[in-house]
């Protein structure tokens, strides 16, 4: 056990996925329920890891600041997106450090991005809709060398499902179901 990560359990899971790839397929979901204005309540749906169903009972609120017509009662969708990417990098860094037998004293990941809202508002022809770039910074204290920490940084990002989902063009499909009033 290092950094509160069971390296032996991780090793067992890696071997399980190598021997039975279906064990490594994870399915996630959330459901958003509009509350009012720009506010919505989000709840997790059951998760699947391989053939195993995992109950997830978490909820949170999403809102916009007043300047973007919200009530400023919760983080907005972009803050959740950035936090999801940062948290994924943090997990990868922590697990990687544990595997490399590096003891961490502190770890902080900051993630920032800038939007041109003219794209979202369709207020200016050709204005970009997505973040033009996302920047992150990892601040770490521990018993690793600078070279080890740089190796961890690269692996944490390159093996982060969230960072790679944002970086690569991922297909998005949707549907519409209209109910009766």
Contact map, one row per residue, 1 for C-alpha under 8 A:
1111111100000000000000000000000000000000000000000000000000000000000000000000000000000000000000000100000000000000000000000000000000000000000000000000000000000000000000000000000000000
1111111000000000000000000000000000000000000000000000000000000000000000000000000000000000000000000100111000000000000000000000000000000000000000000000000000000000000000000000000000000
1111100000000000000000000000000000000000000000000000000000000000000000000000000000000000000001000100001100000000000000000000000000000000000000000000000000000000000000000000000000000
1111110000000000000000000000000000000000000000000000000000000000000000000000000000000000000000000000000000000000000000000000000000000000000000000000000000000000000000000000000000000
1111111000000000000000000000000000000000000000000000000000000000000000000000000000000000000000100100000000000000000000000000000000000000000000000000000000000000000000000000000000000
1101111111000000000000000000000000000000000000000000000000000000000000000000000000000000000000000000000000000000000000000000000000000000000000000000000000000000000000000000000000000
1100111111100000000000000000000000000000000000000000000000000000000000000000000000000000000000000110000000000000000000000000000000000000000000000000000000000000000000000000000000000
1000011111110000000000000000000000000000000000000000000000000000000000000000000000000000000000000000000000000000000000000000000000000000000000000000000000000000000000000000000000000
0000011111111000000000000000000000000000000000000000000000000000000000000000000000000000000000000000000000000000000000000000000000000000000000000000000000000000000000000000000000000
0000011111111100000000000000000000000000000000000000000000000000000000000000000000000000000000000000000000000000000000000000000000000000000000000000000000000000000000000000000000000
0000001111111110000000000000000000000000000000000000000000000000000000000000000000000000000000000000000000000000000000000000000000000000000000000000000000000000000000000000000000000
0000000111111111000000000000000000000000000000000000000000000000000000000000000000000000000000000000000000000000000000000000000000000000000000000000000000000000000000000000000000000
0000000011111111100000000000000000000000000000000000000000000000000000000000000000000000000000000000000000000000000000000000000000000000000000000000000000000000000000000000000000000
0000000001111111110000000000000000000000000000000000000000000000000000000000000000000000000000000000000000000000000000000000000000000000000000000000000000000000000000000000000000000
0000000000111111111000000000000000000000000000000000000000000000000000000000000000000000000000000000000000000000000000000000000000000000000000000000000000000000000000000000000000000
0000000000011111111110100000000000000000000000000000000000000000000000000000000000000000000000000000000000000000000000000000000000000000000000000000000000000000000000000000000000000
0000000000001111111111110000000000000000000000000000000000000000000000000000000000000000000000000000000000000000000000000000000000000000000000000000000000000000000000000000000000000
0000000000000111111110000000000000000000000000000000000000000000000000000000000000000000000000000000000000000000000000000000000000000000000000000000000000000000000000000000000000000
0000000000000011111110000000000000000000000000000000000000000000000000000000000000000000000000000000000000000000000000000000000000000000000000000000000000000000000000000000000000000
0000000000000001111111110000000000000000000000000000000000000000000000000000000000000000000000000000000000000000000000000000000000000000000000000000000000000000000000000000000000000
0000000000000001111111111000000000000000000000000000000000000000000000000000000000000000000000000000000000000000000000000000000000000000000000000000000000000000000000000000000000000
0000000000000000100111111000000000000000000000000110000000000000000000000000000000000000000000000000000000000000000000000000000000000000000000000000000000000000000000000000000000000
0000000000000001100111111000000000000000000000001110000000000000000000000000000000000000000000000000000000000000000000000000000000000000000000000000000000000000000000000000000000000
0000000000000000100111111100000000000000000000001100000000000000000000000000000000000000000000000000000000000000000000000000000000000000000000000000000000000000000000000000000000000
0000000000000000000011111110000000000000000000011100000000000000000000000000000000000000000000000000000000000000000000000000000000000000000000000000000000000000000000000000000000000
0000000000000000000000011111000000000000000000111100000000000000000000000000000000000000000000000000000000000000000000000000000000000000000000000000000000000000000000000000000000000
0000000000000000000000001111100000000000000000111000000000000000000000000000000000000000000000000000000000000000000000000000000000000000000000000000000000000000000000000000000000000
0000000000000000000000000111110000000000000011110000000000000000000000000000000000000000000000000000000000000000000000000000000000000000000000000000000000000000000000000000000000000
0000000000000000000000000011111000000000000111100000000000000000000000000000000000000000000000000000000000000000000000000000000000000000000000000000000000000000000000000000000000000
0000000000000000000000000001111100000000011110000000000000000000000000000000000000000000000000000000000000000000000000000000000000000000000000000000000000000000000000000000000000000
0000000000000000000000000000111110000000011110000000000000000000000000000000000000000000000000000000000000000000000000000000000000000000000000000000000000000000000000000000000000000
0000000000000000000000000000011111000001111000000000000000000000000000000000000000000000000000000000000000000000000000000000000000000000000000000000000000000000000000000000000000000
0000000000000000000000000000001111100001110000000000000000000000000000000000000000000000000000000000000000000000000000000000000000000000000000000000000000000000000000000000000000000
0000000000000000000000000000000111110111100000000000000000000000000000000000000000000000000000000000000000000000000000000000000000000000000000000000000000000000000000000000000000000
0000000000000000000000000000000011111111100000000000000000000000000000000000000000000000000000000000000000000000000000000000000000000000000000000000000000000000000000000000000000000
0000000000000000000000000000000001111111000000000000000000000000000000000000000000000000000000000000000000000000000000000000000000000000000000000000000000000000000000000000000000000
0000000000000000000000000000000000111110000000000000000000000000000011000000000000000000000000000000000000000000000000000000000000000000000000000000000000000000000000000000000000000
0000000000000000000000000000000001111111000000000000000000000111000011100000000000000000000000000000000000000000000000000000000000000000000000000000000000000000000000000000000000000
0000000000000000000000000000000001111111100000000000000000001111000001100000000000000000000000000000000000000000000000000000000000000000000000000000000000000000000000000000000000000
0000000000000000000000000000000111110111110000000000000000001110000000000000000000000000000000000000000000000000000000000000000000000000000000000000000000000000000000000000000000000
0000000000000000000000000000000111100011111000000000000000111100000000000000000000000000000000000000000000000000000000000000000000000000000000000000000000000000000000000000000000000
0000000000000000000000000000011110000001111100000000000000111100000000000000000000000000000000000000000000000000000000000000000000000000000000000000000000000000000000000000000000000
0000000000000000000000000000011100000000111110000000000011110000000000000000000000000000000000000000000000000000000000000000000000000000000000000000000000000000000000000000000000000
0000000000000000000000000000111000000000011111000000000111100000000000000000000000000000000000000000000000000000000000000000000000000000000000000000000000000000000000000000000000000
0000000000000000000000000001111000000000001111100000001110000000000000000000000000000000000000000000000000000000000000000000000000000000000000000000000000000000000000000000000000000
0000000000000000000000000001100000000000000111110000111100000000000000000000000000000000000000000000000000000000000000000000000000000000000000000000000000000000000000000000000000000
0000000000000000000000000111100000000000000011111000111100000000000000000000000000000000000000000000000000000000000000000000000000000000000000000000000000000000000000000000000000000
0000000000000000000000001111000000000000000001111111110000000000000000000000000000000000000000000000000000000000000000000000000000000000000000000000000000000000000000000000000000000
0000000000000000000000111110000000000000000000111111110000000000000000000000000000000000000000000000000000000000000000000000000000000000000000000000000000000000000000000000000000000
0000000000000000000001111100000000000000000000011111000000000000000000000000000000000000000000000000000000000000000000000000000000000000000000000000000000000000000000000000000000000
0000000000000000000001100000000000000000000000011111100000000000000000000000000000000000000000000000000000000000000000000000000000000000000000000000000000000000000000000000000000000
0000000000000000000000000000000000000000000000011111110000000000000000000000000000000000000000000000000000000000000000000000000000000000000000000000000000000000000000000000000000000
0000000000000000000000000000000000000000000001111011111000000000000000000000000000000000000000000000000000000000000000000000000000000000000000000000000000000000000000000000000000000
0000000000000000000000000000000000000000000001111001111100000000000000000000000000000000000000000000000000000000000000000000000000000000000000000000000000000000000000000000000000000
0000000000000000000000000000000000000000000011100000111110000000000000000000000000000000000000000000000000000000000000000000000000000000000000000000000000000000000000000000000000000
0000000000000000000000000000000000000000000111100000011111000000000000000000000000000000000000000000000000000000000000000000000000000000000000000000000000000000000000000000000000000
0000000000000000000000000000000000000000001110000000001111100000000000000000000000000000000000000000000000000000000000000000000000000000000000000000000000000000000000000000000000000
0000000000000000000000000000000000000000001100000000000111110000000000000000000000000000000000000000000000000000000000000000000000000000000000000000000000000000000000000000000000000
0000000000000000000000000000000000000000111100000000000011111000000000000000000000000000000000000000000000000000000000000000000000000000000000000000000000000000000000000000000000000
0000000000000000000000000000000000000000111000000000000001111100000000000000000000000000000000000000000000000000000000000000000000000000000000000000000000000000000000000000000000000
0000000000000000000000000000000000000011110000000000000000111110000000001110000000000000000000000000000000000000000000000000000000000000000000000000000000000000000000000000000000000
0000000000000000000000000000000000000111110000000000000000011111000000001111100000000000000000000000000000000000000000000000000000000000000000000000000000000000000000000000000000000
0000000000000000000000000000000000000111000000000000000000001111100001111111100000000000000000000000000000000000000000000000000000000000000000000000000000000000000000000000000000000
0000000000000000000000000000000000000110000000000000000000000111111111111111100000000000000000000000000000000000000000000000000000000000000000000000000000000000000000000000000000000
0000000000000000000000000000000000000000000000000000000000000011111111111001000000000000000000000000000000000000000000000000000000000000000000000000000000000000000000000000000000000
0000000000000000000000000000000000000000000000000000000000000001111111110000000000000000000000000000000000000000000000000000000000000000000000000000000000000000000000000000000000000
0000000000000000000000000000000000000000000000000000000000000001111111000000000000000000000000000000000000000000000000000000000000000000000000000000000000000000000000000000000000000
0000000000000000000000000000000000000000000000000000000000000001111111000000000000000000000000000000000000000000000000000000000000000000000000000000000000000000000000000000000000000
0000000000000000000000000000000000001100000000000000000000000001111111100000000000000000000000000000000000000000000000000000000000000000000000000000000000000000000000000000000000000
0000000000000000000000000000000000001110000000000000000000000011111111110000000000000000000000000000000000000000000000000000000000000000000000000000000000000000000000000000000000000
0000000000000000000000000000000000000110000000000000000000000011110011111000000000000000000000000000000000000000000000000000000000000000000000000000000000000000000000000000000000000
0000000000000000000000000000000000000000000000000000000000000011110001111110000000000000000000000000000000000000000000000000000000000000000000000000000000000000000000000000000000000
0000000000000000000000000000000000000000000000000000000000001111100000111110000000000000000000000000000000000000000000000000000000000000000000000000000000000000000000000000000000000
0000000000000000000000000000000000000000000000000000000000001111000000011111000000000000000000000000000000000000000000000000000000000000000000000000000000000000000000000000000000000
0000000000000000000000000000000000000000000000000000000000001111000000011111101100000000000000000000000000000000000000000000000000000000000000000000000000000000000000000000000000000
0000000000000000000000000000000000000000000000000000000000000111100000000111111100000000000000000000000000000000000000000000000000000000000000000000000000000000000000000000000000000
0000000000000000000000000000000000000000000000000000000000000111000000000011111110000000000000000000000000000000000000000000000000000000000000000000000000000000000000000000000000000
0000000000000000000000000000000000000000000000000000000000000000000000000001111111000000000000000000000000000000000000000000000000000000000000000000000000000000000000000000000000000
0000000000000000000000000000000000000000000000000000000000000000000000000011111111100000000000000000000000000000000000000000000000000000000000000000000000000000000000000000000000000
0000000000000000000000000000000000000000000000000000000000000000000000000011111111110000000000000000000000000000000000000000000000000000000000000000000000000000000000000000000000000
0000000000000000000000000000000000000000000000000000000000000000000000000000111111111000000000000000000000000000000000000000000000000000000000000000000000000000000000000000000000000
0000000000000000000000000000000000000000000000000000000000000000000000000000011111111100000000000000000000000011100000000000000000000000000000000000000000000000000000000000000000000
0000000000000000000000000000000000000000000000000000000000000000000000000000001111111110000000000000000000000010000000000000000000000000000000000000000000000000000000000000000000000
0000000000000000000000000000000000000000000000000000000000000000000000000000000111111111000000000000000000000000000000000000000000000000000000000000000000000000010000000000000000000
0000000000000000000000000000000000000000000000000000000000000000000000000000000011111111100000000000000000000010000000000000000000000000000000000000000000000001011000000000000000000
0000000000000000000000000000000000000000000000000000000000000000000000000000000001111111110000000000000000001110000000000000000000000001000000000000000000000000000000000000000000000
0000000000000000000000000000000000000000000000000000000000000000000000000000000000111111111000000000000000001000000000000000000000000000000000000000000000000000000000000000000000000
0000000000000000000000000000000000000000000000000000000000000000000000000000000000011111111100000000000000000000000000000000000000000000000000000000000000000001111000000000000000000
0000000000000000000000000000000000000000000000000000000000000000000000000000000000001111111110000000000000001000000000000000000000000000000000000000000000011001001000000000000000000
0000000000000000000000000000000000000000000000000000000000000000000000000000000000000111111111000000000000111000000000000000000000000000000000000000000000010000000000000000000000000
0000000000000000000000000000000000000000000000000000000000000000000000000000000000000011111111100000000000000000000000000000000000000000000000000000000000010000000000000000000000000
0000000000000000000000000000000000000000000000000000000000000000000000000000000000000001111111110000000000000000000000000000000000000000000000000000000000111011000000000000000000000
0000000000000000000000000000000000000000000000000000000000000000000000000000000000000000111111111000000000000000000000000000000000000000000000000000000110110000000000000000000000000
0010000000000000000000000000000000000000000000000000000000000000000000000000000000000000011111111100000100000000000000000000000000000000000000000000000000000000000000000000000000000
0000100000000000000000000000000000000000000000000000000000000000000000000000000000000000001111111110000000000000000000000000000000000000000000000000000000000000000000000000000000000
0000000000000000000000000000000000000000000000000000000000000000000000000000000000000000000111111111000000000000000000000000000000000000000000000000000100110000000000000000000000000
0000000000000000000000000000000000000000000000000000000000000000000000000000000000000000000011111111111100000000000000000000000000000000000000000000000100000000000000000000000000000
1110101000000000000000000000000000000000000000000000000000000000000000000000000000000000000001111111111000000000000000000000000000000000000000000000000000000000000000000000000000000
0000001000000000000000000000000000000000000000000000000000000000000000000000000000000000000000111111110000000000000000000000000000000000000000000000000000000000000000000000000000000
0000000000000000000000000000000000000000000000000000000000000000000000000000000000000000000000011111110000000000000000000000000000000000000000000000000000000000000000000000000000000
0100000000000000000000000000000000000000000000000000000000000000000000000000000000000000000000001111111000000000000000000000000000000000000000000000000000000000000000000000000000000
0100000000000000000000000000000000000000000000000000000000000000000000000000000000000000000000001111111100000000000000000000000000000000000001110000000000000000000000000000000000000
0110000000000000000000000000000000000000000000000000000000000000000000000000000000000000000000001100111110000000000000000000000000000000000001110000000000000000000000000000000000000
0010000000000000000000000000000000000000000000000000000000000000000000000000000000000000000001001000011111100000000000000000000000000000000111100000000000000000000000000000000000000
0000000000000000000000000000000000000000000000000000000000000000000000000000000000000000000000000000001111100000000000000000000000000000000111000000000000000000000000000000000000000
0000000000000000000000000000000000000000000000000000000000000000000000000000000000000000000000000000000111110000000000000000000000000000001111000000000000000000000000000000000000000
0000000000000000000000000000000000000000000000000000000000000000000000000000000000000000010000000000000111111000000000000000000000000000011110000000000000000000000000000000000000000
0000000000000000000000000000000000000000000000000000000000000000000000000000000000000000010000000000000001111100000000000000000000000000011100000000000000000000000000000000000000000
0000000000000000000000000000000000000000000000000000000000000000000000000000000000000110110000000000000000111110000000000000000000000001111000000000000000000000000000000000000000000
0000000000000000000000000000000000000000000000000000000000000000000000000000000000000100000000000000000000011111000000000000000000000001110000000000000000000000000000000000000000000
0000000000000000000000000000000000000000000000000000000000000000000000000000000001101100000000000000000000001111100000000000000000000111100000000000000000000000000000000000000000000
0000000000000000000000000000000000000000000000000000000000000000000000000000000001000000000000000000000000000111110000000000000000000111000000000000000000000000000000000000000000000
0000000000000000000000000000000000000000000000000000000000000000000000000000000001000000000000000000000000000011111000000000000000111110000000000000000000000000000000000000000000000
0000000000000000000000000000000000000000000000000000000000000000000000000000000000000000000000000000000000000001111100000000000000111100000000000000000000000000000000000000000000000
0000000000000000000000000000000000000000000000000000000000000000000000000000000000000000000000000000000000000000111110000000000111110000000000000000000000000000000000000000000000000
0000000000000000000000000000000000000000000000000000000000000000000000000000000000000000000000000000000000000000011111110000001110100000000000000000000000000000000000000000000000000
0000000000000000000000000000000000000000000000000000000000000000000000000000000000000000000000000000000000000000001111111000000010000000000000000000000000000000000000000000000000000
0000000000000000000000000000000000000000000000000000000000000000000000000000000000000000000000000000000000000000000111111111001110000000000000000000000000000000000000000000000000000
0000000000000000000000000000000000000000000000000000000000000000000000000000000000000000000000000000000000000000000111111111111110000000000000000000000000000000000000000000000000000
0000000000000000000000000000000000000000000000000000000000000000000000000000000000000000000000000000000000000000000111111110000110000000000000000000000000000000000000000000000000000
0000000000000000000000000000000000000000000000000000000000000000000000000000000000000000000000000000000000000000000011111110000000000000000000000000000000000000000000000000000000000
0000000000000000000000000000000000000000000000000000000000000000000000000000000000000000000000000000000000000000000001111111101000000000000000000000000000000000000000000000000000000
0000000000000000000000000000000000000000000000000000000000000000000000000000000000000000000000000000000000000000000001111111101000000000000000000000000000000000000000000000000000000
0000000000000000000000000000000000000000000000000000000000000000000000000000000000000000000000000000000000000000000001100111111000000000000000000000000000000000000000000000000000000
0000000000000000000000000000000000000000000000000000000000000000000000000000000000000000000000000000000000000000000000100111111000000000000000000000000000000000000000000000000000000
0000000000000000000000000000000000000000000000000000000000000000000000000000000000000000000000000000000000000000000000100001111100000000000000000000000000000000000000000000000000000
0000000000000000000000000000000000000000000000000000000000000000000000000000000000000000000000000000000000000000000101100111111110000000000000000000000000000000000000000000000000000
0000000000000000000000000000000000000000000000000000000000000000000000000000000000000000000000000000000000000000001101110000011111110000000000000000000000000000000000000000000000000
0000000000000000000000000000000000000000000000000000000000000000000000000000000000000000000000000000000000000000001111110000001111100000000000000000000000000000000000000000000000000
0000000000000000000000000000000000000000000000000000000000000000000000000000000000000000000000000000000000000000001000000000000111110000000000000000000000000000000000000000000000000
0000000000000000000000000000000000000000000000000000000000000000000000000000000000000000000000000000000000000000111100000000000111111100000000000000000000000000000000000000000000000
0000000000000000000000000000000000000000000000000000000000000000000000000000000000000000000000000000000000000000111000000000000101111100000000000000000000000000000000000000000000000
0000000000000000000000000000000000000000000000000000000000000000000000000000000000000000000000000000000000000000110000000000000000111110000000000000000000000000000000000000000000000
0000000000000000000000000000000000000000000000000000000000000000000000000000000000000000000000000000000000000011110000000000000000111111000000000000000000000000000000000000000000000
0000000000000000000000000000000000000000000000000000000000000000000000000000000000000000000000000000000000000011100000000000000000001111100000000000000000000000000000000000000000000
0000000000000000000000000000000000000000000000000000000000000000000000000000000000000100000000000000000000001111000000000000000000000111110000000000000000000000000000000000000000000
0000000000000000000000000000000000000000000000000000000000000000000000000000000000000000000000000000000000001110000000000000000000000011111000000000000000000000000000000000000000000
0000000000000000000000000000000000000000000000000000000000000000000000000000000000000000000000000000000000111100000000000000000000000001111100000000000010000000000000000000000000000
0000000000000000000000000000000000000000000000000000000000000000000000000000000000000000000000000000000001111000000000000000000000000000111110000000000000000000000000000000000000000
0000000000000000000000000000000000000000000000000000000000000000000000000000000000000000000000000000000111110000000000000000000000000000011111000000000000000000000000000000000000000
0000000000000000000000000000000000000000000000000000000000000000000000000000000000000000000000000000000111100000000000000000000000000000001111100000000000000000000000000000000000000
0000000000000000000000000000000000000000000000000000000000000000000000000000000000000000000000000000011111000000000000000000000000000000000111110000000000000000000000000000000000000
0000000000000000000000000000000000000000000000000000000000000000000000000000000000000000000000000000011100000000000000000000000000000000000011111000000000000000000000000000000000000
0000000000000000000000000000000000000000000000000000000000000000000000000000000000000000000000000000011000000000000000000000000000000000000001111101100000000000000000000000000000000
0000000000000000000000000000000000000000000000000000000000000000000000000000000000000000000000000000000000000000000000000000000000000000000000111111100000000000000000000000000000000
0000000000000000000000000000000000000000000000000000000000000000000000000000000000000000000000000000000000000000000000000000000000000000000000011111110000000000000000000000000000000
0000000000000000000000000000000000000000000000000000000000000000000000000000000000000000000000000000000000000000000000000000000000000000000000001111111000000000000000000000000000000
0000000000000000000000000000000000000000000000000000000000000000000000000000000000000000000000000000000000000000000000000000000000000000000000011111111100000000000000000000000000000
0000000000000000000000000000000000000000000000000000000000000000000000000000000000000000000000000000000000000000000000000000000000000000000000011111111110000000000000000000000000000
0000000000000000000000000000000000000000000000000000000000000000000000000000000000000000000000000000000000000000000000000000000000000000000000000111111111000000000000000000000000000
0000000000000000000000000000000000000000000000000000000000000000000000000000000000000000000000000000000000000000000000000000000000000000000000000011111111100000000000000000000000000
0000000000000000000000000000000000000000000000000000000000000000000000000000000000000000000010011000000000000000000000000000000000000000000000000001111111110000000000000000000000000
0000000000000000000000000000000000000000000000000000000000000000000000000000000000000000000010000000000000000000000000000000000000000000010000000000111111111000000000000000000000000
0000000000000000000000000000000000000000000000000000000000000000000000000000000000000000000000000000000000000000000000000000000000000000000000000000011111111100000000000000000000000
0000000000000000000000000000000000000000000000000000000000000000000000000000000000000000000110010000000000000000000000000000000000000000000000000000001111111111000000000000000000000
0000000000000000000000000000000000000000000000000000000000000000000000000000000000000000111110010000000000000000000000000000000000000000000000000000000111111111000000000000000000000
0000000000000000000000000000000000000000000000000000000000000000000000000000000000000000100100000000000000000000000000000000000000000000000000000000000011111111001100000000000000000
0000000000000000000000000000000000000000000000000000000000000000000000000000000000000000000000000000000000000000000000000000000000000000000000000000000001111111001100000000000000000
0000000000000000000000000000000000000000000000000000000000000000000000000000000000000000000100000000000000000000000000000000000000000000000000000000000000111111100100000000000000000
0000000000000000000000000000000000000000000000000000000000000000000000000000000000001001100100000000000000000000000000000000000000000000000000000000000000111111111100000000000000000
0000000000000000000000000000000000000000000000000000000000000000000000000000000000000001000000000000000000000000000000000000000000000000000000000000000000000011111110000000000000000
0000000000000000000000000000000000000000000000000000000000000000000000000000000000011001000000000000000000000000000000000000000000000000000000000000000000000001111111000000000000000
0000000000000000000000000000000000000000000000000000000000000000000000000000000000001001100000000000000000000000000000000000000000000000000000000000000000001101111111100000000000000
0000000000000000000000000000000000000000000000000000000000000000000000000000000000000000000000000000000000000000000000000000000000000000000000000000000000001111111111110000000000000
0000000000000000000000000000000000000000000000000000000000000000000000000000000000000000000000000000000000000000000000000000000000000000000000000000000000000000111111111100000000000
0000000000000000000000000000000000000000000000000000000000000000000000000000000000000000000000000000000000000000000000000000000000000000000000000000000000000000011111111100000000000
0000000000000000000000000000000000000000000000000000000000000000000000000000000000000000000000000000000000000000000000000000000000000000000000000000000000000000001111111000000000000
0000000000000000000000000000000000000000000000000000000000000000000000000000000000000000000000000000000000000000000000000000000000000000000000000000000000000000000111111100000000000
0000000000000000000000000000000000000000000000000000000000000000000000000000000000000000000000000000000000000000000000000000000000000000000000000000000000000000000011111110000000000
0000000000000000000000000000000000000000000000000000000000000000000000000000000000000000000000000000000000000000000000000000000000000000000000000000000000000000000011011111000000000
0000000000000000000000000000000000000000000000000000000000000000000000000000000000000000000000000000000000000000000000000000000000000000000000000000000000000000000000001111100000000
0000000000000000000000000000000000000000000000000000000000000000000000000000000000000000000000000000000000000000000000000000000000000000000000000000000000000000000000000111110000000
0000000000000000000000000000000000000000000000000000000000000000000000000000000000000000000000000000000000000000000000000000000000000000000000000000000000000000000000000011111000000
0000000000000000000000000000000000000000000000000000000000000000000000000000000000000000000000000000000000000000000000000000000000000000000000000000000000000000000000000001111100000
0000000000000000000000000000000000000000000000000000000000000000000000000000000000000000000000000000000000000000000000000000000000000000000000000000000000000000000000000000111110000
0000000000000000000000000000000000000000000000000000000000000000000000000000000000000000000000000000000000000000000000000000000000000000000000000000000000000000000000000000011111000
0000000000000000000000000000000000000000000000000000000000000000000000000000000000000000000000000000000000000000000000000000000000000000000000000000000000000000000000000000001111100
0000000000000000000000000000000000000000000000000000000000000000000000000000000000000000000000000000000000000000000000000000000000000000000000000000000000000000000000000000000111110
0000000000000000000000000000000000000000000000000000000000000000000000000000000000000000000000000000000000000000000000000000000000000000000000000000000000000000000000000000000011111
0000000000000000000000000000000000000000000000000000000000000000000000000000000000000000000000000000000000000000000000000000000000000000000000000000000000000000000000000000000001111
0000000000000000000000000000000000000000000000000000000000000000000000000000000000000000000000000000000000000000000000000000000000000000000000000000000000000000000000000000000000111
